[in-house]
Amino acid sequence: MGGKKGGRGIAKRSHGGGGFQQDGTAKAVRRACEQDDVHTALRSDPHTFGHDVTTVSMLLNLLLRKGALAEAVGLLGHMNCTALPFAKTMQALDGLTQTIRLEEEAAVALVAAAVTNAGLNPGERAAASFFVAQAGYVVLEFVAEGIAAHTAIETQPLDVLRRMGRSAVVRCAPGKKKGEVLCAHEGGGGFNGGAARERSVQGGDCVRVAPMEDVGGPGGGYGRLTGGGGMGGYPPPVVEAEVCMAAPLVLKLPTADAANKLCGGGRVYRIDRMANRIAFSRQLNALHHAQSGPLGSAPARLPCLLRA
């Protein structure tokens, strides 16, 4: 986990090359991150860009957005990776994806690697241990909720989840604001009907949006809406969105481009309620302020918490 070795996907240390090569590689990695190109970014050796905080921070954000937790652990534990300001690490954790199933063990390793990357001295280890435990609990709770949602998606019939208020099938149109889409429910279903439903989707919830042709699961668990044609062309990728309004259903996408890709083409999308990202973000923010000291930028507070 920690130590001197890079993880899976992180290139081994190379020898040679000066500052000019390092700066050029750092720019190439940043450019790949801006283009969401994980494969290109991971082809570069951290020995040539690990000194640059901005580059490491951008790559960490990209890896967590894509669910590449093992690669993120390898980056943070690489012998040439600079110590990141903890605010940047927390920001990256806040962007942890829900579009794919994550593993709990990888999430625990990620939190430990983030603290190790901070370069603690022996006097700060007790505070670090406390933080690892608390942050690990917060991240694990978030990941576990996501795993439960993915398990339901993979194993439960779509019609059942629609009656429970956990899933919906929609078509998307441009919303009133940039980056938003207005969803029209297909087949009279949605998040509002069915006496057997759990708590239905509300404003502030996070959902997973997937083209019907771009999903799958054991035994056809994802399902397909009968007659949901008109899906010409390459479907947009699976994305996460925030519910701005439940009735009518309005979603806020990460970018305006992502919102535009959902609209038009007659495509049908499946929407599933995921873990509560707002609560996750607030918990991470509270932890960040509680510990801002040996791992952050203000006087140490964690030792006080430990003595309390």
C-alpha positions in Angstrom: 0.0 0.0 0.0 2.5 2.6 1.1 6.2 2.2 0.6 8.3 2.7 -2.4 6.5 0.9 -5.1 3.9 2.1 -7.6 0.6 0.3 -8.0 -1.0 -1.3 -10.9 -1.1 1.0 -13.9 1.7 3.3 -12.7 4.8 3.0 -14.8 8.1 2.0 -13.2 10.7 4.5 -12.4 13.0 5.4 -15.3 16.5 6.8 -15.2 17.7 9.9 -16.9 15.9 12.9 -18.2 16.3 16.5 -16.9 14.0 19.3 -15.8 12.9 20.0 -19.4 11.7 16.4 -19.9 9.9 16.5 -16.5 8.1 19.7 -17.3 7.1 18.3 -20.7 5.8 15.1 -19.2 3.8 17.0 -16.6 2.1 19.1 -19.3 1.3 15.9 -21.2 -0.3 14.3 -18.2 -2.3 17.5 -17.4 -3.5 17.6 -21.0 -4.6 13.9 -20.8 -6.4 14.6 -17.5 -8.3 17.5 -19.1 -9.4 15.1 -21.9 -10.4 12.4 -19.4 -7.8 10.1 -21.0 -6.8 7.7 -18.3 -4.7 5.4 -20.5 -2.5 8.2 -21.8 -2.1 9.7 -18.4 -1.0 6.4 -16.9 1.6 5.8 -19.6 3.8 8.5 -18.0 6.3 7.7 -15.3 5.6 9.5 -11.9 9.4 9.9 -11.7 9.0 12.6 -14.4 6.0 14.5 -13.0 5.6 13.4 -9.4 7.3 16.6 -8.2 4.4 18.7 -9.6 1.5 19.2 -7.1 -0.9 20.4 -9.8 -0.2 17.4 -12.1 -0.5 14.8 -9.3 -3.7 16.4 -8.0 -5.3 16.4 -11.5 -4.3 12.8 -12.1 -5.6 11.7 -8.7 -8.9 13.5 -9.4 -9.2 11.7 -12.8 -8.4 8.3 -11.3 -11.1 8.6 -8.6 -13.7 9.9 -11.1 -13.0 6.8 -13.2 -12.9 4.4 -10.3 -9.3 3.4 -10.8 -8.6 3.1 -7.0 -5.6 0.7 -7.3 -3.9 3.1 -9.6 -4.6 6.0 -7.3 -3.1 4.1 -4.4 0.0 3.4 -6.5 0.3 7.0 -7.5 0.1 8.3 -3.8 2.6 5.6 -2.7 5.1 6.2 -5.5 8.6 7.1 -4.3 8.6 10.2 -6.5 5.1 11.4 -5.7 5.1 14.8 -3.9 3.1 15.2 -0.7 -0.3 16.8 -1.7 -2.0 19.4 0.4 -4.7 17.5 2.2 -7.4 19.8 0.9 -6.6 18.6 -2.6 -6.8 15.0 -1.5 -10.1 15.5 0.1 -11.4 17.2 -3.0 -10.4 14.2 -5.0 -12.1 11.8 -2.5 -15.3 13.9 -2.9 -15.3 13.1 -6.6 -15.2 9.3 -6.1 -17.4 7.8 -8.8 -20.6 5.8 -8.5 -21.0 4.9 -12.1 -19.2 1.6 -11.5 -19.0 -0.8 -8.7 -16.1 -0.1 -6.3 -14.4 -2.5 -3.9 -14.4 -1.8 -0.1 -10.8 -3.1 0.3 -9.6 -0.7 -2.4 -11.4 2.2 -0.7 -9.7 1.5 2.7 -6.3 1.3 1.0 -7.0 4.6 -0.7 -7.6 6.5 2.6 -4.5 5.0 4.1 -2.4 5.9 1.1 -3.7 9.5 1.2 -2.6 9.9 4.8 0.8 8.2 4.1 1.3 10.6 1.2 1.0 13.5 3.6 4.5 12.6 5.1 3.7 12.5 8.8 6.3 12.7 11.5 6.2 10.3 14.5 4.5 12.9 16.7 1.6 13.0 14.3 0.9 9.3 13.9 -1.8 9.2 16.5 -3.7 11.9 14.8 -3.2 10.2 11.5 -4.5 6.9 12.9 -7.6 8.7 14.2 -8.2 10.3 10.8 -7.7 7.1 8.9 -10.3 5.4 11.0 -12.9 8.2 10.7 -12.3 8.9 7.0 -12.2 5.2 6.3 -15.7 4.9 7.9 -17.1 7.7 5.9 -15.7 6.5 2.6 -16.7 2.9 3.3 -20.3 3.9 4.1 -20.5 5.7 0.8 -18.9 2.9 -1.2 -21.1 0.3 0.6 -24.3 2.3 -0.4 -23.0 2.3 -4.0 -22.4 -1.4 -3.9 -25.9 -2.1 -2.6 -27.3 0.1 -5.5 -25.3 -1.8 -8.1 -26.3 -5.1 -6.6 -29.9 -4.2 -7.0 -29.4 -3.0 -10.5 -27.7 -6.3 -11.4 -30.1 -8.6 -9.7 -33.5 -7.1 -9.5 -35.9 -6.8 -12.4 -36.2 -3.2 -13.7 -40.0 -3.2 -13.3 -39.6 -4.1 -9.6 -37.2 -1.2 -9.0 -39.4 1.2 -10.8 -42.3 0.3 -8.5 -40.1 0.8 -5.5 -39.2 4.2 -6.7 -35.5 3.4 -7.1 -35.3 3.4 -10.9 -36.9 5.1 -13.8 -36.8 5.0 -17.6 -36.8 8.4 -19.3 -36.1 10.4 -22.4 -34.1 13.6 -21.9 -34.6 17.1 -23.3 -32.6 20.3 -22.6 -33.4 22.0 -19.3 -33.8 25.7 -18.6 -30.3 26.1 -17.2 -26.9 25.1 -18.6 -26.0 21.6 -17.7 -29.5 20.5 -16.8 -31.9 18.1 -18.5 -35.6 17.6 -18.2 -36.7 14.0 -18.1 -39.9 12.6 -19.4 -40.9 9.2 -18.0 -41.5 6.3 -20.3 -44.5 3.9 -19.9 -46.1 5.9 -17.1 -43.6 4.8 -14.5 -41.1 6.9 -12.6 -40.0 7.8 -9.1 -43.5 8.9 -8.1 -45.7 5.8 -8.4 -46.2 2.5 -6.6 -47.3 1.8 -3.0 -44.4 -0.6 -2.5 -41.7 1.9 -3.1 -39.0 2.9 -0.7 -38.3 6.6 -0.1 -38.5 8.0 -3.6 -36.0 10.3 -5.3 -35.8 13.8 -3.9 -33.9 16.9 -4.8 -30.3 16.6 -3.9 -30.2 12.8 -4.5 -27.6 11.4 -6.9 -28.6 9.1 -9.7 -26.8 7.0 -12.3 -27.8 7.7 -15.9 -27.2 4.9 -18.4 -28.3 4.4 -22.0 -30.5 1.3 -22.2 -28.2 -0.2 -24.9 -25.1 0.4 -22.8 -26.0 -1.6 -19.7 -26.1 -5.3 -18.8 -26.3 -7.7 -15.9 -26.8 -11.4 -14.9 -30.1 -12.7 -16.3 -30.9 -9.4 -18.0 -31.2 -7.7 -14.6 -30.9 -4.3 -16.2 -33.8 -4.9 -18.5 -34.8 -3.2 -21.7 -37.9 -1.1 -22.3 -40.0 -2.7 -25.0 -40.2 -0.5 -28.1 -37.6 1.8 -26.8 -36.0 2.3 -30.3 -34.6 5.3 -32.0 -31.1 4.7 -30.5 -29.1 5.4 -33.5 -25.4 6.3 -33.2 -23.0 5.7 -30.4 -24.7 6.1 -27.0 -23.3 8.5 -24.4 -21.3 7.1 -21.5 -22.8 6.2 -18.1 -22.8 9.4 -16.0 -23.7 10.5 -12.5 -26.2 13.4 -12.0 -27.8 15.3 -9.2 -31.5 15.6 -8.9 -32.5 19.3 -8.9 -36.2 18.6 -8.9 -38.2 15.4 -8.5 -41.5 16.4 -10.2 -40.9 17.1 -13.0 -37.6 15.3 -12.9 -34.7 17.7 -13.6 -31.1 16.4 -13.5 -27.9 18.5 -13.2 -25.0 16.9 -15.1 -21.3 17.4 -14.3 -20.8 19.5 -17.5 -22.9 21.2 -20.1 -21.4 18.8 -22.7 -22.5 15.8 -20.7 -26.0 17.2 -20.6 -26.1 17.9 -24.3 -25.1 14.3 -25.1 -28.1 13.0 -23.3 -30.5 15.0 -25.4 -31.7 14.1 -28.8 -31.4 11.0 -30.9 -34.6 9.5 -29.4 -32.5 7.5 -26.8 -34.0 6.0 -23.7 -32.1 6.1 -20.4 -32.3 4.2 -17.2 -31.9 6.2 -14.0 -31.1 4.6 -10.7 -30.8 6.2 -7.3 -27.3 5.9 -5.8 -25.6 6.8 -2.5 -26.2 10.2 -1.0 -23.2 12.3 -2.3 -24.3 15.5 -0.5 -24.1 13.7 2.9 -20.7 12.2 1.9 -19.3 15.6 0.9 -20.4 17.2 4.1 -18.8 14.4 6.2 -15.5 14.8 4.3 -15.7 18.6 4.8 -16.3 18.2 8.5 -13.3 15.8 8.8 -11.1 18.2 6.9 -11.9 21.1 9.2 -11.6 18.9 12.3 -8.1 17.7 11.4 -6.7 20.9 9.8 -3.3 20.7 11.4 -0.7 18.1 10.8 -2.5 17.0 7.6 -3.9 20.4 6.7 -2.9 24.0 7.0 -4.1 25.3 10.4 -2.9 24.5 14.0 -3.3 20.8 15.0 -6.8 19.8 16.3 -6.8 16.1 16.0 -4.7 15.5 19.2 -7.3 17.5 21.1 -10.0 15.3 19.7 -8.0 12.2 20.8 -7.7 13.5 24.3 -11.4 14.4 24.5 
